[in-house]
Amino acid sequence: MTVWDDLVGQEKVSDQLAAAARDADAFVTAAAADGPLPETSSMTHAWLFTGPPGAGVTQTARAFAAALQCVSPDRALGGVPGCGFCDGCHTALIGTHADVSTVAAVGSQILVDDMRDTVRKSFTSPANGRWQIILVEDAERLNEKSANAVLKAVEEPAPRTVWLLCAPSVEDVLPTIRSRCRHLNLRTPSVAAVADMLVRREGIDPEVAAAVAGATQGHVDRARRLATDPAARERRAAVLKLPLRVADVGGALKAAQELVDAAAEDAKQLAEDMDAKETEELKAALGAAQGGRLPRGTAGVMKDLEDKQKRRRTRTQRDSLDLALTDLTAFYRDVLALQLGSRVAIANADAGDVLERLAREGTPEATLRRIEAIAACRDALDRNVAPLLAVEAMTMALRAG
């Protein structure tokens, strides 16, 4: 099964990337044999992948990185790079390839300190792979200094270095950077395509696959998580009960507190194992014995790691809240569709009785105001407003209608 099989509903983009990987392979092969280099190529040194949440932007970039590092012998027989099984593909896909560096926002921004070593590495030759690849998962979170560092590296890259930038839209990236990249825009996969992937790749029952694909409206990662994680289904069910709990002020404030607490607990669970592993690895790298004291002069390094982990926990909590708000928006969208008699498919079919009740009891105008209140809460979280204050303001607005 090739690396392209994971790109759900992105056939056109897959074809373009497969062609570029084939040309890149021909370039490396010719250079290694001191033969003539290809005169034309669909390969370039910098790529910008954009698309809506759930379209698989990062997965597409990583699949392309795997294809560029593919060492399958089938390539010599005319096979397309990206077999998915060779050492180059496997290590690139799971994030352990020595020549594939991944940068993701730890907090709300990618700081220049987070980029400095990666930019320096981009000017070196591949250690044992075919290309030196830098994958920036959250290019829209580059701040001014880190973006300028990336710009300098993209302007004058090393001959065998490839930059892969991921962002929601092309407008989220500095014009000076995006003008030096080849842009590929992904689209939201169809519900049917996501359901088919869950059946084929995850072995999910077709009815369950169709239900979660519809509930997430084509969001691949969320559909996979809902289909395979009972805790995720429980959290979603709790969020969809929130509209019934805001009838009075006390209920609205309690619902807000529980929503924030659930996001904090989710972030804590995700962070615990990762934080402990990072801390132990850094202590070992600094020369601390098992359970022993750190060498003198290394306290500042440990403090930097703690600050990084704190920023990551904050971001994870906000991401968890944003996921809940996305589900809530889809819920009220369904209410609005029923109120207007729209033929749009209902995403939350499993909450049909509640949807119909709220549709009867309210008006389209009130439903629109509630959707706007959720959007305002998401905007407030993006501006680093305290989560509880932002969510309380939202639940009070949901109560008022």
C-alpha positions in Angstrom: 0.0 0.0 0.0 1.7 3.2 -1.1 2.0 6.5 0.8 -0.6 8.0 -1.5 -3.3 5.7 -0.3 -3.7 7.7 2.9 -4.6 10.9 1.0 -8.4 10.7 1.2 -10.2 12.4 -1.7 -7.1 14.2 -3.0 -6.5 12.4 -6.2 -5.4 15.4 -8.2 -2.9 16.5 -5.6 -1.6 12.9 -5.3 -1.0 12.8 -9.0 1.0 16.1 -9.0 3.1 15.0 -6.0 3.8 11.5 -7.5 5.0 13.2 -10.7 7.3 15.5 -8.7 8.6 12.6 -6.6 9.4 10.7 -9.8 11.3 13.7 -11.2 13.1 14.1 -7.8 14.1 10.5 -7.9 15.5 10.9 -11.4 17.5 13.9 -10.3 19.1 12.2 -7.4 19.8 9.0 -9.4 21.5 11.0 -12.2 23.5 13.1 -9.7 24.8 9.9 -8.0 25.8 8.4 -11.3 27.4 11.7 -12.5 25.1 11.5 -15.4 23.2 14.4 -17.2 20.6 16.0 -15.0 17.0 16.2 -16.2 16.4 19.3 -18.3 12.8 19.8 -17.0 11.2 18.8 -13.8 8.0 19.2 -11.8 10.1 19.1 -8.6 10.9 22.3 -6.7 12.7 23.2 -3.4 9.7 24.7 -1.5 6.0 23.7 -1.3 3.0 25.2 0.4 0.2 22.9 1.3 -3.1 24.5 2.3 -6.6 23.3 2.9 -9.5 23.4 5.4 -9.2 21.5 8.8 -9.5 17.8 8.3 -8.4 17.8 4.6 -5.1 16.1 5.6 -2.7 18.9 4.8 0.1 17.7 7.1 -0.5 14.0 6.2 -0.1 15.0 2.5 3.1 16.8 3.2 4.5 13.8 5.2 3.5 11.4 2.4 5.4 13.5 -0.1 8.4 13.5 2.3 8.2 9.7 2.4 8.1 9.5 -1.4 11.2 11.7 -1.7 13.1 9.5 0.7 11.8 6.2 -0.9 14.6 3.7 -1.5 12.4 0.8 -2.9 14.2 -1.1 -5.6 10.9 -1.0 -7.6 11.8 2.6 -8.6 14.4 1.2 -11.0 11.7 -0.8 -12.7 9.4 2.1 -13.3 7.6 2.1 -10.0 6.4 5.3 -8.5 8.4 6.5 -5.4 6.5 6.1 -2.2 6.1 2.4 -1.7 5.2 2.8 1.9 7.2 -0.2 3.1 10.9 0.6 2.6 13.0 2.0 5.4 13.0 5.5 3.8 9.2 5.6 3.6 8.5 4.0 6.9 10.8 6.2 9.0 9.6 9.4 7.2 6.0 8.5 7.9 6.5 7.8 11.6 8.7 10.8 12.1 12.1 9.1 12.8 14.0 9.7 9.6 17.3 11.5 10.2 16.8 13.8 7.2 13.1 14.8 7.8 12.8 17.5 10.4 9.4 18.5 11.7 8.6 21.8 13.2 5.2 22.4 15.0 4.0 25.2 17.1 4.5 24.5 20.8 2.3 27.4 21.9 0.4 30.0 20.0 3.5 30.8 17.8 6.6 29.2 16.3 9.4 31.2 17.9 12.7 31.9 16.3 14.4 29.8 18.9 12.3 26.8 17.8 13.4 27.4 14.2 17.1 28.3 14.6 18.6 24.8 14.7 16.2 23.6 11.9 17.2 26.4 9.6 20.8 25.7 10.3 20.2 22.0 9.4 18.5 23.0 6.2 21.8 24.2 4.8 23.5 20.8 5.3 23.6 17.8 3.0 21.4 14.8 3.7 23.0 12.5 6.3 21.8 9.2 4.8 18.6 10.0 2.9 18.1 11.3 -0.6 16.9 14.8 0.5 17.1 17.1 3.5 13.4 17.8 4.2 12.0 20.4 6.6 8.3 20.0 7.3 6.7 23.0 9.0 3.2 21.9 10.3 1.9 25.2 11.4 3.4 27.8 9.0 0.6 30.2 9.9 2.0 30.4 13.4 5.4 31.7 12.4 6.0 35.0 14.1 8.0 37.8 12.4 11.4 36.6 13.5 10.9 33.0 12.7 9.3 33.8 9.4 12.2 35.9 8.4 14.6 33.0 9.3 12.5 30.7 7.1 12.5 33.2 4.3 16.2 33.4 4.1 16.5 29.6 4.0 13.8 29.3 1.3 15.4 32.1 -0.8 18.8 30.4 -1.0 18.3 26.7 -0.2 20.9 24.0 -0.3 20.8 21.9 -3.6 19.2 18.9 -1.9 16.9 20.6 0.6 13.1 20.7 0.3 10.8 22.9 2.5 7.2 21.7 3.0 5.0 24.3 4.6 1.5 23.6 5.9 -1.2 26.3 6.6 -5.0 26.7 6.4 -4.8 29.1 3.5 -2.3 30.9 1.4 -3.2 34.2 3.0 -1.9 32.8 6.3 1.7 32.8 5.0 3.9 35.8 4.4 3.7 36.9 0.7 7.5 36.8 0.5 7.5 33.2 1.5 4.5 31.9 -0.4 5.8 33.6 -3.6 8.8 31.2 -3.4 6.7 28.1 -3.0 4.7 25.9 -5.3 1.2 26.0 -3.9 -1.1 23.0 -3.6 -4.6 23.4 -2.2 -6.4 20.4 -0.7 -10.2 20.1 -0.5 -12.4 18.7 2.2 -12.9 15.0 1.4 -16.5 13.8 0.8 -18.3 12.0 3.6 -18.4 8.9 1.4 -14.6 9.0 0.8 -13.9 9.3 4.5 -16.3 6.4 5.4 -14.7 4.2 2.7 -11.3 4.9 4.2 -12.4 4.0 7.7 -13.8 0.7 6.4 -10.8 -0.2 4.3 -7.9 1.1 6.6 -9.4 0.8 10.1 -11.8 -2.2 9.7 -14.7 -0.1 11.0 -18.3 -1.3 10.6 -19.8 0.4 7.5 -22.7 1.9 9.4 -20.4 3.3 12.2 -18.0 4.6 9.5 -20.8 6.4 7.7 -22.1 7.9 11.0 -18.8 9.3 12.2 -17.9 10.5 8.7 -21.2 12.4 8.5 -20.8 13.8 12.1 -17.3 15.2 11.3 -18.3 16.4 7.8 -15.3 14.9 6.1 -12.7 15.7 8.7 -10.4 12.7 8.4 -8.5 12.8 11.7 -11.6 13.5 13.8 -13.6 10.8 12.0 -10.8 8.2 12.7 -10.6 9.2 16.3 -14.4 9.1 16.8 -14.5 5.7 15.2 -11.7 4.2 17.2 -11.7 6.1 20.6 -14.7 5.6 22.9 -13.5 8.5 25.1 -13.7 10.8 22.1 -17.3 9.7 21.5 -18.2 10.4 25.1 -16.7 13.9 25.0 -18.6 14.7 21.8 -21.9 13.4 23.3 -21.3 15.6 26.4 -20.8 18.7 24.1 -24.0 18.0 22.2 -25.9 18.0 25.5 -24.7 21.5 26.3 -27.5 23.4 24.4 -30.1 21.7 26.8 -28.1 22.8 29.9 -28.1 26.6 29.4 -31.8 27.3 30.3 -30.8 29.2 33.4 -27.7 31.2 34.5 -26.5 28.6 36.9 -26.7 25.8 34.3 -24.9 28.0 31.7 -22.0 28.8 34.1 -21.7 25.1 35.2 -21.7 23.9 31.6 -18.9 26.4 30.8 -16.8 25.2 33.8 -17.2 21.5 32.9 -16.3 22.2 29.2 -13.1 24.0 30.2 -12.3 21.3 32.8 -12.7 18.5 30.3 -10.4 20.3 27.8 -7.8 20.8 30.6 -8.0 17.1 31.6 -7.7 16.0 27.9 -4.6 18.2 27.6 -3.1 16.8 30.8 -3.5 13.2 29.6 -1.9 14.0 26.3 1.0 15.9 27.9 1.9 13.6 30.8 3.6 10.8 28.8 5.3 13.2 26.3 6.6 15.5 29.0 8.0 12.7 31.1 9.8 11.2 28.1 11.2 14.5 27.0 12.5 15.3 30.5 14.2 12.0 30.9 15.8 12.2 27.4 17.1 15.7 28.2 18.5 14.7 31.6 20.3 11.7 29.9 21.7 14.0 27.2 23.0 16.4 29.9 24.8 13.6 31.7 22.5 13.1 34.7 22.6 9.6 36.2 19.4 7.7 36.6 17.5 9.5 39.4 20.6 11.6 40.1 21.3 15.3 40.3 21.8 17.4 37.2 25.3 18.7 36.4 26.0 22.2 37.4 25.0 24.9 35.0 22.2 22.9 33.3 19.2 24.3 35.3 18.6 26.9 32.6 18.2 24.2 30.0 15.7 22.3 32.1 13.8 25.6 32.7 13.5 26.2 29.0 12.1 22.7 28.5 9.5 23.3 31.3 8.5 26.5 29.7 8.1 24.8 26.3 6.0 22.0 27.9 3.8 24.6 29.6 3.2 26.4 26.3 2.3 23.1 24.7 -0.2 22.2 27.4 -1.9 25.6 27.0 -2.1 25.1 23.3 -3.4 21.6 23.6 -6.2 22.7 26.0 -7.2 25.5 23.5 -7.1 23.0 20.6 -9.4 20.6 22.6 -11.8 23.5 23.4 -11.8 24.5 19.7 -12.7 20.9 18.8 -15.7 21.1 21.1 -16.7 24.4 19.7 -16.6 23.0 16.2 -18.9 20.2 17.2 -21.2 22.8 18.8 -21.2 24.9 15.7 -22.2 21.9 13.6 -25.0 21.1 16.1 -26.6 24.6 15.7 -26.0 24.5 11.9 -28.2 21.4 11.9 -30.8 23.2 14.0 -30.8 26.1 11.5 -31.1 23.7 8.6 -34.3 22.2 10.1 -35.7 25.6 10.9 -35.2 26.7 7.2 -36.4 23.4 5.8 -33.0 23.0 4.0 -32.1 19.8 2.3 -28.6 19.9 3.6 -27.6 16.6 5.2 -27.8 16.6 9.0 -24.4 16.0 10.5 -25.6 15.0 14.0 -28.3 12.5 13.0 -27.7 10.7 16.3 -29.1 13.8 18.1 -32.2 14.1 15.9 -34.8 14.4 18.7 -32.9 17.2 20.4 -32.3 19.0 17.1 -36.0 18.9 16.3 -37.0 20.1 19.7 -34.6 23.1 19.6 -35.7 23.9 16.0 -39.4 24.1 17.1 -38.7 26.1 20.2 -36.4 28.7 18.6 -36.2 30.9 15.5 -33.6 31.0 12.7 -32.5 34.5 13.9 -31.8 33.2 17.4 -29.9 30.2 16.1 -27.7 32.5 13.9 -26.9 34.6 17.0 -25.9 31.4 18.8 -23.6 30.4 16.0 -22.1 33.9 16.1 -21.5 33.6 19.8 -19.6 30.3 19.3 -17.5 32.0 16.6 -16.8 34.9 19.0 -15.6 32.5 21.6 -13.2 30.9 19.2 -11.9 34.3 18.2 -11.4 35.2 21.9 -9.4 32.0 22.5 -7.2 32.9 19.5 -6.5 36.2 21.2 -5.5 34.4 24.4 -8.5 35.4 26.5 -8.8 33.2 29.6 -10.6 30.0 28.5 -13.2 30.1 31.3 -14.1 33.7 30.7 -14.5 33.1 26.9 -16.6 30.0 27.4 -18.8 31.6 30.1 -19.6 34.5 27.8 -20.5 32.0 25.1 -22.8 29.9 27.2 -24.6 33.0 28.5 -25.1 34.1 24.9 -26.4 30.7 24.0 -28.9 31.0 26.9 -30.0 34.5 25.7 -30.4 33.4 22.1 
